[in-house]
Each structure stands twice: as structure tokens, then as C-alpha cells.
Amino acid sequence: ERGGIIMTTAKYSVSIETVDVATSVPGSDAIHYGDFESGMVHIPDGSSLTSLTWYVSSSENGTYLPARNTIEMGSGPTSHVVSDGNAYPIPNNLRGARFLKIVGDAAGVVGVTLKD
């Protein structure tokens, strides 16, 4: 305790071994992101995924909307190029999203780690 503030290093993290990524929103698995600050996406060796695009919703079974890069009109959806055997950070502009879905240029699976 320091000056009435209790200091803690307690953190919460979770690892999701298999998240289905489809070529459309309905086929992709929902990721509960509301309790987390950051995370990583792990593209397994041999995956044919080369592009990921992010979608967000306020409820797990709700409507998923494209996550935009900025608040400006005409900004593109949040997406990035990936390759197999690598891990990538979940984009910072997705903080505050409650649920995420990842849409790929091909169907596949990824691993996801989340940390508060």
C-alpha cells in the first residue's frame, strides 16, 4: 500500500486455442473482448490466411459492424496482412469493443490470447 492506494500486479489473461475465421461474419466465432485491454492473434503454420478484417458488436449474437480505422467518414475497415507461423497484436483501435469477429480472405483457425 502506498499513500492509501493498494498496489497490485494482478492481471487476468485467457488463451483461446481455436477461433474459427470464415470469409464472412456469420461463419466466424465471436471473441468476448469487453474485459480485456489487449491481445494477440496467432496464425498457425500452414494457414492459408493472408488478411484479417475486424468486426465489432455490443452483444455476442448481435449485428457485427466493420471496425473503422478512424472516426472520419470514408476510413477503411481495420484489417491487416498476416502470414502463417506468426503472431500479431489485436489493433489498439478495437479497445472498448465488447465482442469481436475476425473475417479472413480464406477460412481457417487462429489462436487468440487476451490480457487485461
N, C-alpha and C positions, 0 to 999 in steps of 0.2 A: 504494500500500500504506500502510495506517495501522495501527500497533500490531500487526503480524502478520496483519491482516485485509486480504485483497485486495478492493478496492472495484471494482465493475464496474457498468456501466449496461446490460449486455447483456440484452435481453429478446427473447422469442420470441413472434411473433404469426402468426396464419393467418386468411385470409379465405376463406369458403366462399360462392361466389356464389349457388348454388341448393340449398336444402334443401327437400325435399317435406314438406309438412304435410298430413296427412289428418284425417278426422273420427274415426279410430280408431288405436290404437297400431300395429297391424301394417302399415298403409299409410304410416306416417311414416318418414322417414330417420333413422338413428342418427347422433348427433353425438359424436365422441370428445372428451370434456371432461376426462379424467383428468389431463392435463398442464397444465391451464390454471387460472387464478385467477378470471378474469372474462371477460365478453364482451358483445356486443350482438346484438340481433336486428333486422334491417332489413325493414320491411314495405313492399313496393314500391307505387308509385302505382297506383291502380285495383284493389288487392287487396280481396277481399270478406271477409277475415279480420277479426273484431272481438273474438275471445277466444282466448287461448293457454293451454293447460294442460300442465304439465311432468311427464314420467315419467322414471324412472331405472333403470339396470341395472348390474350388475357386469361384464357381458360384452355385446359387441355384438349377439349373436344370442340373448341370454338373455331371461328374463322381465322385462318392464318394469313397475315398480310406480309408483303415483301418488306424487309427491314431496309430502310434507305440509309445511304451513307451520310447524308446531312439533312437538315430541315428544309433546305432550298428546294423549290419546285424543280422537277426535272432531274434530280440526282438519281443515279442508278441504284439498283439494289446492292446490298452488301454481299459481295462474293469475292472469291479468291481462287487462284490456281494452286493446285496441290499435286503431289506425286506420291506414289506408294513408298512405304518404308520411312515415312516422315511424320512428325507431329507439328501441329500449327495452333497458335493461340486463338481462342474464340475472340472475335473482334471486340474491341473496347466499346464501340458504339451500341453494342447489344446489352450493355448494363442497364438494368431496370426492366428488361423483358421478363415476363413471367414464364412463358413457355416458348421453346424454340423448335423449329424443324429445319432440317438440312435437306436441300434438294441438290442432286448431283447431275452431271452430264451423262452418267451411267448409273445403273443400280449397283448397290454394294453395301458393305457394312463398314462401320468405323467404331473405334473405341472413343469414349469421352471421359475425361476427368474434370471434376468441378471442385472449386475451393471458395470458401467464404473469406 
